[in-house]
Amino acid sequence: MKRYNVNVAFKLAPDEYESLALLYQPLFAFPAMSLYLSLYQFGIREGGIDVRDLSTYLQFDIEELQLVRKELEKFALIRTFDIDTNNYNIVLNRPLIPSEFLLHPTFGRLYAIVMGHDAFIEKSMFYQSSLLIDQGKEISSSFDITRLSSWDESQEAEFSDAGQKTESASEYSFDVQGFYKSLSPSVFPVRLRTQLVTQCIGEFGSLYKMNHADMKACLMSATNFSSNTFDEKKFQRIIERNYGRVSVETVSNPYELDPLSFLAYKQNHDYIVDADRNLLHSLSQNFGFDNQVINVLIEYILETNNKNLNRSYVEKIASVWKRNNVDSLDKALKEIAKPLQKTKSTTTKSRVKVEIAPPQYSTNDQIEGDVTVLKQNLKDLINKGGS
């Protein structure tokens, strides 16, 4: 009985699964994603599976199974090696990261044909790596280029323009793509350049106006190359410790400082408590303010709230600024120049005068009836109390 011996040298990450489901799957001529995931699972748990059993699991007959397997080979998701008459060695590869998939000279154009130009532009970046093996005679099928027969010059122009936009687009002032290009893949592998890593590099590089050399040092310190993992919190701590203390003498205007340095400057000490760090991060990420707007807001709160950065109060003011589209230094300075709006309230409430009527006493001093008995009782009580 024929058997697929499956070699899986990686753990399929959520972003790789998403890439497989959203980019590869629409292009498959056969339902090949189910085969890929089945091979992946059986490879991890059991090292392989008999072909007949796999056919039963997937409800393919043997011939259909071969066609589906070849589809995965054509997209370079698996490599198949013929060992003997009863055994195939199958090596699973990671899916391409979406940016590389969309810019791939073949797969990207096919995606634009199948899914349309707009869908091609919208996709995000993930990561991939492939496993090379030198074992046996490879019999994997190659991609059928005739699938691109409908590609024309207008589509080629759109593809090229969109590819340039996808590659260069960035919401950060720090040039993340330029930084990546300065790093050799042997120093920082492509598989580690995840969406999270890219976001952290762009965010902190912009926030602290870092150069490439300093960013490289922080990135390497926060990466475990043995386990291929990136420690986001360590990365943040390293940068804040080493680059969150810019001296005011190094800038022409204090508002040009990063918020941590500006707060240290305004408080006249270097130690920043975690609550204030988190607050500054929230103003940047949740409200979308740039450094100069944050610094003006910090100064305003310190001067009007007894040097206390109370989070609820700060975020209340920040919400007003957000609604007023305060997105520049000039607008922020105009905002704090406005007179404070104080709500008039009555501090002294009018008191209601209440008149209390004096008690009414009887004026009748006449005792009705015989008082002899009463006098005797009173005399007895007095005598008893004195004894």
C-alpha positions, 0 to 999 in steps of 0.5 A: 500500500502506498504511503505519504511520509510527510516532513513538516519542519515548522508550526503553521502560524495563524497569519500563515493559515490566513494567507493560505485561506485568503490568497492561495485557496481562491486560485486553486483549480482543485480543493487543495487546501484541505489536502495541505492541512491534512498533510500538515496535521498527519505529518506533525502527529504521525509522520505520514499517512497511507494514501488510501486512508488519506483518500477516505478522509478527504473523500477523494478517489485515488486519481483525484487525490493525485490531481489535488497533490499536484496542485499543491506542488504547482504552488510550491506548497509541497515538494514530492519525492519518489523513494520507491514503489510504495513510498513518497516523501512529501515536504511541506513548505510554508505559504508565502507571506502576502506581500511576496505572494502578491508581488510574485511574478506568477502568483500575484498576476493570477490573483489579480485575474481571479480576485480583481485589482481592488482585492489585490491592493488590499491584502496585508503582509505576513511571513513565510519560509521554505524547507529545502531538501536534497533527497531522492528524485524530485517529481513535483509538478511545475506551475502551468503558465497557460493560466495567465493567458488572459493577462494583458498590458493594461493588467500589467500596468495596474499590477506594477503600480499596485505593487509599488504602492503596496511595497512603499506604503507606510503610516510611519515616519520611520522608513521600515522598508528601507530599514529592512533593506539595510538588513541582510536576510542572514542577519535578520531572516525574512520569516521574522519580519512579521506584521507585529515586528514591522508595526513595532519598528515603525511605531517606536522608530517614529516615536523616538526618531531612531536611526537604522543602526540603533533600531538594529541593535534593539531589534537584535536584542529583543529577538530569540533566533533559536526559537525564531520569536520576537519579544515585543515587551522587551523591545519596548523596554530597551527602546524606552530605557535607552532612547526615551531620554532625549535632552531638551538641549538637542532640539530647537523646540521642546515640543519636538521631544518624544513624549517621554522625554518631554514629560521628564523635562517638564517634571524635572526628573528622569523617572517616569511611572508606568501609569504615565508611560501607558497614558502616553502610549494611549494618546499615541495609539488610541487617539492617534496624536503625534508627538507635538500634540501629545506634548502640548496636551501634557503641558496643558494638563500639568499646568491646569491640574496641579501637575497631576496626569490623572488618566480619566481627566487627560483622556476626557480632554483628549477626546475633545481635541480628537472631536475638534480635529486637533492634529498639529502643533498649531492647532494644539496651541490654539486649543489651549489658548481658548478661555476655560469654559466654567459652568456657573453653579450656585455655591450658596443656596438660599435658606428657607426661613422657618418660623416655629410657634412658641408653645402655648401654656394654660393660664387657668390656675384654679384647681377643681375639687377637694385638695386636702387629699392631694396635700396629704399625699404630697406631705407623705412623699416629702417625708418619705424622701427625707427619711 
